[in-house]
Amino acid sequence: MIRFSNLSLKNKIFFSTLGVILMISAVIALLARGILVSSLTSELELRGVAIAHSIAERGGGYILDKKYPELLSLVFDEATLGERQHLITYIFVLSKDEEVLCHTFTTPFPENLDKVNPVAEGGYKSVRLIDFGKSSAYDIAVPIKEGLYRIGTVHVGLSKVHIDKLVTTLRITFLGFISFVVVIIFLISHRLAKYITSPIAKLTQVSDELSRGNFDISLDMLSSDSGWDASECPVYHNTDFPCWHFDQAMFKNDRDLTSTQDSQQCRNCHFYIKRAGDEVVQLADSFRNMVWSIKLYRRRLRESEEKYKSMFDSGPDPILVISCVDFRILDVNPRVSELYGYSRDELIGAEFLLLGPESNVECIKAFEEYGGPSGCIYYPKILHHKKGGSAVYVNMHACPITYKSSPSMIVAIADITEIIEKDAQLVQAAKMKSLGEMSAGVAHEVNQPLNAIKMGSEFLALMAEHGRDVPAHQLSEVANEVSTQVDRAAEIINALRAFGRMADFKVDKIDINAPLRSVLTLVTRQFELKNIIFEVDLTEGLPHIVAQDNRLQQVFFNLVNNARDAISEKREKSGLNTEEHIKISTYGKDREVCVRVSDSGVGITEEVRNKIFEPFFSTKEVGYGMGLGLAITYGIVRDYKGRVDIESDVGKGATFVISFPVASSEA
């Protein structure tokens, strides 16, 4: 069967049908040969027996009366009657004693012919094929009886040649009929095979073209005789037009139809109207519809790709495609080269860490942990590096995609360096304003050690002027006090210098108590002069957080200043100058480090709480504040992934709780 597997379906159908018909014909021929030939032979034998009996019945009297000439006339009449002359070769009659009484031979009676086919005593007939001379015949012997006595035998010889001719004629006629049937079946099977395989051949041709990527193949060959022209379909020229077939929107949203004509056209779409026909026709229609759907989807997909490719290349922000397998750059748009200074060839295939060795590690880790197949991550205000090493601050938004059958992520980047610089300038301006506000207190703070130093130096000068010796323990005490006061003044100056330094956006692991102590160093004495006492409870050994020391100083300075102003507002309303307290504590809680700043001021109403972090929002009188302190505080805390919670009772004070996540060991 393997050798036939390479035959086409058409030939398989044709040869199979033809083979079956030939086998059936052969079986019929064999059966017919046995049945028809034997029936014909039997029929002829019966005719021979009937002739012999007819002669035996009519010739009995002639034998008894010994009228042999009449008997001879009888046998000649029977032998030459009608068509019998072709069938009957001879007729002869034997007497009771096996003597030949008459015969139809025109030649001498063949020798021993009268003895080759005797009829047994009591027999009805005897039939035997005999040869005499150059001829053969079926000899039929029938006894001639008169009553119970046998008076003779009549032999009728049927021509074997004539019978064979009849059989041959019958066989040729039958074979001719079988051949005619085979030819008819041949033509029918050929037509049937062509009818079945022709659509399949078309489908195969179309499938081959599709497999080669040729989706522009015409549907005409599949639409033959269907009365459907694909170019008449509304979506053939306008892919934005909804196709009710595969958009599953037929008749659900008629308002989207652009015209009544299109509506009617879609309702009569051939996707819904099957042609009448057998399974082959239905298969051709289904395949045509499938190809049309693929063509339409492909056209929509190509247009979508062109649209998004255009957006990718012409977008105002840098966009990168990163492989999720090895986190290397697969594709970039021109804005990436403009921002980072690398050429496209330098970026393709490079590691994503090239742009941000530190921050991108966190991004990759976060994407692997939280991104997943459908999630996106947002990484704001992270530090990247341009070619050459200069810093650039960006917001990064990464989402998973499949790029060239590989899991990837598309990263959109927004350059916020200028915003960061403006933000730093704003913070610096706020700090300068704060330095101006606390200049009097700082001056007083610095003046304290200076006065102590001056008193020590005047004491030593007075002792020298009067020529008095200064005891060693007094001299040591004065020297230690002068040194202590110098250190105190240096500490204040260093804290003031650190606070006034312009902060950058670089982050580090810091102890949250450090910036808090720096602020308290500057403002404690000033607040004490206003009868405001700090109650500080700083927990030592807290985990470090990721932040920038100088920026956190601004946060804490804003909080204590707001606490001071709330207390002052309360005093103005009450008219009392009682001692008030600002409680500051630090502690750890649930992988967070918290700073709690509580005051005993006027508190915060619910209405104010909802707006308190808005820029330029202030409850103070015009000229006493720009409303940027808490907005800057909130922005700085959010930059370090922290949060600000407010607890307040109106008239009893307010509490600000700032929480930062604990720095990871890998950060």
C-alpha positions, 0 to 999 in steps of 0.5 A: 500500500505504501507504493500507492500512498504517493498517488494523488487523491484523484487517482486514488478515488479513480483507481479504487472505484475502477478496481472495485468495478472490475472485481465486481465485473469479474465475479459477475462474469464468472458467475454468469459463465457458470450459470448462463452457459450451464443454463443454455446447455441444459436448455438445449439438452432439454430441447434435444430430449423433447425432440427425441421423445417426440420422435419416440412417441410418433415413431413407435407405430412405424417401428411396429408396422415396420414402416421404416420409410415413414420413420425416416421421413419423420426423423428428417422432418424433425431434424430440419424443422426451423432452426433445428437444422443448425442444432441437430447434427444427426438423428438415428433410430435403433431397433430393439436389437440395436439395429439401425432402422433409419438415420439422417446421415448423408454419409455412411453411418459412423462406425460404432456410433450406435453403441457409444451411448446406450440407455440403461434398462428402465432408464429415461434418457442418456446424454453423453458427449461423443466424438465421431470423425472430426465432429463432436456432439451431445448424444441424447438417447431416449427409449421408444416404448409401446406400453411396458415394452421397449421397442427401440431407441432414438438418438438425437445428436446436438451439434457441439459446435453450434452450442459453443457458438451460442455460448460464445455469442452469449459470452461476448454479449455479456462481456460487452455489456460488462465492458459498457458498464465499466466504461460508464463507471470509468467516466463517472468515477473520473468525473466524481474524483475530479469533482471531489479533488478539484476544490481540495486542490484549490484549498491546497493551493491557497493553503500553500500561498498562506503558509508562504506568507502570501496573504494577498492571494485573491479569494476569487478562486474560492468564491467561484460560483458563490456570487460573493465579491470580497471587494464589495465588503465594507471592511475590505477598504476600511478596516476601521469599519466593524466586521460583524462576523468576527467582531461578534457585533452583528445587529447589536450596535446598529448606530455604528453603521455608516450607512443604510447600504452598508447595513444591508450589505453586512446583514447579507454577508456571505459569512452567514449565508451558506451555499446549498451543496454537499460537504465539499461546497460547505468546506470551500465556503468555510475555508473561504471565510477563514481566509477572509478573516485571516486577511482582515485580521492581518491587515488590521494587525499590520495597520496597528503595527505601523501605527504603534511603530510610528508612535514608538519612533516619534514619541516624545519620551525615550522608550526601550524594549528589554528582554526579560530573559537576560535583561538586555536592550532589544530595541530603542526609539530615537529619543533614547539616543538623544537622552543618553548620548549612546547610538542605537547600535551601542544600545542594542544588545547592551545590558539594561544596567548600562543606563542605571547600574544601581537603580535598574537593579531595583527596577528589574527586581521589582518587575520580577517580583511584582510585574508578572505577565500582566502587571506594570511597575512605576519607578519615580525619580531614579538616577540614570547615567548618560554616556560619559557618566553625567547624571540624569533623573528619570521616571520609569514605567515598565510593562510586560510585552511579548517581543518577537515571541520572547517575554520582554518589558517595554520601558517608558522613560520621562526625563525629570532632571529639570524638575528635580533641579527646580525642586532642589532650588525650591527646597533650597529657597525654603531653607534660606527662608528658614535660615533667615527666620532662625538667624536671631535664634542662631545668633543668640545660640552662638552668642552664648559660647562667645560670652563664656569665652569672653568671660574666661579670657577677661578673668585670665586678663584680670589675674595677669593685670593684678599680678596674681597667680592663677591656681592650676585647677582654676586655669584648667577649669577655665581652659576646659570651659573655653574649649567646650564653648568653642566646640559648642560654637563650632557645632552650631556653625557646622549644623548651620552650614550643613543645613544651608548647603544645597541638597542633591537627590543622591540617596544613602543609608542614614540613621534617622536620628542624625538629621533630627539632632542637627535640626534640634541643635539649631532651634532648641535654644530659640524655642526655649526663649519662646517658652517652648520645650522639646521633649525628645525620646530618640530610640538608638540603634534603629534600622537605617533608611534610604534618604538624603540627610540634608533633605530630611533636615528640611522636613523636620525643620518644617514640622517643628516650625509648624508646631511652633506656629500652632502653639503661637496661634493658640497663645494668641487666642488664649492670651496666655504665655504658658509653657508648651511642649513639642514631643519628638520620638523615633521608633521602629514598627513593622519594617518601618522607621517612624518619627512622631512630632506632637505639639500642644497647639490649636490642632487641625480641622478636618477641612484643613487636613484635606488641603494641608499638603497642597502647595501654597495652601496656608492658614496664616495671614498674608505675608506670614507664609507661602504655604510651601513648607508642608507641600515640600515636606510631603514631596520629600517624604514621598521621594523616599517612599515614605508617608505622612499621617496626621492625628489631631484634636482641634484645640488640643494639638496635632501629631505628624507621624512620618514613616519610612521603609527600612532599607534592605540589606542589598540597597 
